[in-house]
Amino acid sequence: MWLNGDHLPDRDNAGKLASYLGAEIYDALDLPRPNPYLQRLSKIWENIPADKQQKLAEEAESYEVKHERSKKPSAKRKTSKS
């Protein structure tokens, strides 16, 4: 089904295939390659104390807010000539 384009594997199965066949499987299936930093963080997440998890999550969210702000067009003030 994957070869004829009827169905693509979900992320979990694509990850299993990639670990077995190599990361090129993502390219073959036209899926985005996973971020290695997120993979590392995901593996150790449960070992991180809850307060540190919260701090990391808040830090990550602050970047999202900054990124959203930078995407908005800046409002230019109109000046009236009298």
C-alpha positions in Angstrom: 0.0 0.0 0.0 2.9 2.4 0.7 4.5 1.7 -2.6 1.4 2.5 -4.7 0.6 5.6 -2.6 -2.7 4.3 -1.0 -1.4 4.7 2.5 1.6 6.0 4.3 3.0 4.8 7.6 2.3 6.8 10.7 5.1 8.5 12.6 5.7 5.6 14.9 6.0 3.0 12.1 8.1 5.4 10.1 10.5 5.8 13.1 10.7 2.0 13.4 11.5 1.7 9.7 14.1 4.5 9.8 15.9 2.8 12.7 16.0 -0.4 10.7 16.5 0.9 7.2 18.1 4.3 7.9 16.9 7.8 7.9 16.5 7.8 4.1 13.2 6.0 4.6 11.7 9.4 5.5 12.8 10.8 2.1 11.5 7.8 0.3 8.1 8.2 2.0 8.2 12.0 1.7 7.9 12.5 5.4 9.9 15.1 7.4 12.9 13.8 9.2 12.6 13.9 13.0 14.5 16.5 14.9 17.5 14.8 16.6 17.3 17.2 19.6 13.6 16.4 20.1 14.4 12.7 19.9 17.1 13.0 22.6 14.8 15.1 24.8 12.0 12.6 24.4 14.2 9.7 25.4 15.3 11.4 28.7 12.1 13.4 29.5 10.8 11.1 32.2 14.2 11.3 34.0 14.0 15.1 34.2 12.4 16.4 37.5 8.9 17.8 37.1 9.9 21.4 37.9 12.6 21.3 35.3 10.1 19.8 32.7 7.8 22.8 33.5 10.7 25.3 33.1 11.8 23.7 29.7 8.2 23.7 28.5 7.8 27.4 29.4 11.1 28.3 27.8 10.0 26.5 24.6 6.7 28.3 24.6 8.4 31.7 25.0 10.2 31.1 21.7 6.8 30.3 20.0 5.5 33.6 21.2 8.6 35.5 20.0 8.3 33.7 16.6 4.7 34.6 16.3 5.4 38.3 17.1 8.2 38.4 14.5 5.8 37.1 11.8 3.2 39.8 12.3 3.6 42.9 10.1 4.6 45.9 12.1 1.9 48.6 12.2 3.2 51.8 10.8 1.7 55.0 12.2 0.1 57.3 9.8 1.0 60.9 10.1 -1.3 63.6 9.0 -0.1 66.8 7.5 -2.1 69.9 8.6 
